Amino acid sequence: MIGVVGGGIAGLAAAYRLQERGHDVQVFEATGDIGGLAATYETAGDDIEKFYHHLSKSEETIVELAEDLGLGDRVEWRVGTNGYYVDGVVHPLDTPWEILAYPHMSLYDKFRLGMLTLGVDVRGGIPDFDAYDDLAAYEDVTVREFVEEHTTTSVYENFVDPLLDGKYGDRKDEISAAWFLGRVRFRGERDPLRGEILGYFDGGFGALLDALVDAVGRENISTNAPVTDLTVEDGQVQSLTVDHGEAQESAEAQESSEAQGSSEAQESGETTHDVDAAVVATMPNVLESLTGYACEIDFQGAVCGLATIEESLLDTYWLNVAHDAPFGALIEHTNFIERERYGGDHLLYVAAYVQDSEEDLWQMDNDEVREAWLAEIESMFPDFDRPAVSEFRIARNPRAAPIYERGYLDLVVPYHLDTEVGEGVYYAGMASAAQYPERSLNGGILAGYEVADRIDAALGDGRQSDSAGDTAPEAGFDFSGADGVENE
Ligand SMILES: Cc1cc2nc3c(=O)[nH]c(=O)nc-3n(C[C@H](O)[C@H](O)[C@H](O)COP(=O)(O)OP(=O)(O)OC[C@H]3O[C@@H](n4cnc5c(N)ncnc54)[C@H](O)[C@@H]3O)c2cc1C
């Protein structure tokens, strides 16, 4: 059996691909829900992601997966309109005339920034159309150095810096130009007359997760099943230990753990599963807890509110906020997807990133965050009607995205940790190369597929064990690392 640690998109994609290749797989998810960072809330209609999500046109693997799962016709490409809030004014930035009318940049600056977003280097007077294809070439350059050299200082100061500040705060001066270029590329597909083209699923990304769970088989996915130990002996992975919390005494639980090829440790509520290979598809701190492999990538946290409102607040889907607000963006989902899908409600995300746990926003409880955010929205939009907010849910995650600093590629976790940890130990989480230079669902699927293909090549045909092992569970590990979404 191949054990997969983590039931986010990467773990599920790995399990799906491994099963396609004929392997016996079991996914262990620490929380009660699958989906990880892409988990959803219920609404009066379709479920919606706790953290805002959309697709970029350049992401093909997720679309292919949807097609494989029979959901190809549910991938929708729509215009996601953008605006920039500067000095008390919302500036829409979609059509050429809106961009021309934007008052905080000169015409020349707009031309230079426009060329950069099209991937054209106009320095020296002769346009180079493929100038920015090799993102890794900009890995050691800061965003400021890059933007000042490839456009102008005022493009950096008046346009890029406030965005970078909103996303990375006091880490902004170390962010690599490779991330910036990847971002430009990720969000670079435009309808010339209407704005940016972004993707979504009819039914939300939960529809894709549900189809993936069905394809993998619910009997092959255990929830509330944190993996607390990974045993390597003689340089080869042997087993995973799962903590089920309460001791499993019922006949049903006994039957289920036997069906998963596990030994019984019912008194402690732990089961140990012999594995031919293990895929760790979690944040790297969990990998470190399980294997001792330390990844030096720093992560930023996210606090993301979802307001259900009777009235629309914005005219755009996405509004970047260029001032010292306690959030970086307002994202009115129902200006992207029609509100009829959510029982007629308007849905507005309020999104903020935190760089360390000492920041005020991270220290505040949810009531304080809600109050600070709604008060700020009231001051930004005097017509905002606070009583029209019928619900305000907040999700937090301490590891929402890597901080893509210079030199990042040297820190990514290898897919196969054979020399670092042991033969048969694989990593498909957010610190893998597929999630560079921007993390995404597509990247998670790519990472899952990559390790599945490597495992398939390594194990080949007929190396499936029946896994009915009888290893005693390892004692004494203090689990503290499930990286699920916290919300209220
Ligand atoms: C605010 C925000 C906005 C985003 N916007 C977009 C977007 O617009 N488009 C896009 O494509 N992507 C977006 N993403 C990124 C996307 O959500 C992630 O890249 C993707 O979900 C990562 O999947 P994963 O499986 O690697 O990790 P995760 O989703 O983190 O899954 C890891 C899973 O492992 C589980 N786990 C942890 N420890 C253990 C353990 N010991 N045992 C068992 N299980 C364990 C966790 O509970 C979790 O379910 C966004 C993310 C955030 C936070």
The ligand as a Tripos MOL2 file, in Angstrom:
@<TRIPOS>MOLECULE
LIG
   53    58     1     0     0
SMALL
NO_CHARGES

@<TRIPOS>ATOM
      1 C1         -5.8430   33.0090    0.5430 C.3       1 LIG1
      2 C2         -5.5340   31.9720   -0.5100 C.ar      1 LIG1
      3 C3         -5.8950   32.2020   -1.8200 C.ar      1 LIG1
      4 C4         -5.5920   31.2660   -2.8040 C.ar      1 LIG1
      5 N1         -5.9930   31.5290   -4.0820 N.ar      1 LIG1
      6 C5         -5.7680   30.6030   -5.0270 C.ar      1 LIG1
      7 C6         -6.2590   30.7950   -6.3470 C.ar      1 LIG1
      8 O1         -6.9090   31.7970   -6.6410 O.2       1 LIG1
      9 N2         -6.0010   29.8320   -7.2750 N.ar      1 LIG1
     10 C7         -5.3040   28.7070   -6.9730 C.ar      1 LIG1
     11 O2         -5.1320   27.8490   -7.8370 O.2       1 LIG1
     12 N3         -4.8060   28.5100   -5.7390 N.ar      1 LIG1
     13 C8         -5.0200   29.4230   -4.7660 C.ar      1 LIG1
     14 N4         -4.5480   29.2160   -3.5130 N.ar      1 LIG1
     15 C9         -3.5780   28.1370   -3.2950 C.3       1 LIG1
     16 C10        -4.1780   26.7700   -3.1800 C.3       1 LIG1
     17 O3         -5.2550   26.7740   -2.2640 O.3       1 LIG1
     18 C11        -3.0740   25.8370   -2.6840 C.3       1 LIG1
     19 O4         -1.9640   25.9220   -3.5510 O.3       1 LIG1
     20 C12        -3.4950   24.3910   -2.6470 C.3       1 LIG1
     21 O5         -4.7760   24.2320   -2.0690 O.3       1 LIG1
     22 C13        -2.4440   23.6050   -1.8450 C.3       1 LIG1
     23 O6         -2.8290   22.2690   -1.7840 O.3       1 LIG1
     24 P1         -1.9630   21.2200   -0.9770 P.3       1 LIG1
     25 O7         -2.6780   19.9330   -1.0970 O.co2     1 LIG1
     26 O8         -0.5540   21.3120   -1.3780 O.co2     1 LIG1
     27 O9         -1.9570   21.7220    0.5450 O.3       1 LIG1
     28 P2         -3.1460   21.8770    1.5770 P.3       1 LIG1
     29 O10        -4.3680   22.3610    0.8850 O.co2     1 LIG1
     30 O11        -2.6080   22.6840    2.7000 O.co2     1 LIG1
     31 O12        -3.4180   20.3870    2.0710 O.3       1 LIG1
     32 C14        -2.6190   19.7550    3.0330 C.3       1 LIG1
     33 C15        -3.5260   18.8580    3.8480 C.3       1 LIG1
     34 O13        -2.7140   18.0900    4.7430 O.3       1 LIG1
     35 C16        -3.4140   17.9540    5.9670 C.3       1 LIG1
     36 N5         -2.4520   17.5920    7.0170 N.ar      1 LIG1
     37 C17        -1.5770   18.3790    7.6640 C.ar      1 LIG1
     38 N6         -0.8790   17.6590    8.5550 N.ar      1 LIG1
     39 C18        -1.2950   16.3850    8.4550 C.ar      1 LIG1
     40 C19        -0.9430   15.1620    9.1100 C.ar      1 LIG1
     41 N7          0.0110   15.1130   10.0370 N.pl3     1 LIG1
     42 N8         -1.6070   14.0400    8.7690 N.ar      1 LIG1
     43 C20        -2.5740   14.0480    7.8260 C.ar      1 LIG1
     44 N9         -2.9490   15.1850    7.1770 N.ar      1 LIG1
     45 C21        -2.3070   16.3320    7.4800 C.ar      1 LIG1
     46 C22        -4.0540   19.3240    6.1530 C.3       1 LIG1
     47 O14        -5.1250   19.2720    7.0820 O.3       1 LIG1
     48 C23        -4.5060   19.6290    4.7270 C.3       1 LIG1
     49 O15        -5.8150   19.1900    4.4670 O.3       1 LIG1
     50 C24        -4.8920   30.0950   -2.4880 C.ar      1 LIG1
     51 C25        -4.5550   29.8370   -1.1540 C.ar      1 LIG1
     52 C26        -4.8760   30.7610   -0.1710 C.ar      1 LIG1
     53 C27        -4.5240   30.4750    1.2580 C.3       1 LIG1
@<TRIPOS>BOND
     1     1     2 1
     2     2     3 ar
     3     2    52 ar
     4     3     4 ar
     5     4     5 ar
     6     4    50 ar
     7     5     6 ar
     8     6     7 ar
     9     6    13 1
    10     7     8 2
    11     7     9 ar
    12     9    10 ar
    13    10    11 2
    14    10    12 ar
    15    12    13 ar
    16    13    14 ar
    17    14    15 1
    18    14    50 ar
    19    15    16 1
    20    16    17 1
    21    16    18 1
    22    18    19 1
    23    18    20 1
    24    20    21 1
    25    20    22 1
    26    22    23 1
    27    23    24 1
    28    24    25 2
    29    24    26 1
    30    24    27 1
    31    27    28 1
    32    28    29 2
    33    28    30 1
    34    28    31 1
    35    31    32 1
    36    32    33 1
    37    33    34 1
    38    33    48 1
    39    34    35 1
    40    35    36 1
    41    35    46 1
    42    36    37 ar
    43    36    45 ar
    44    37    38 ar
    45    38    39 ar
    46    39    40 ar
    47    39    45 ar
    48    40    41 1
    49    40    42 ar
    50    42    43 ar
    51    43    44 ar
    52    44    45 ar
    53    46    47 1
    54    46    48 1
    55    48    49 1
    56    50    51 ar
    57    51    52 ar
    58    52    53 1
@<TRIPOS>SUBSTRUCTURE
     1 LIG1         1 GROUP 0 **** ****
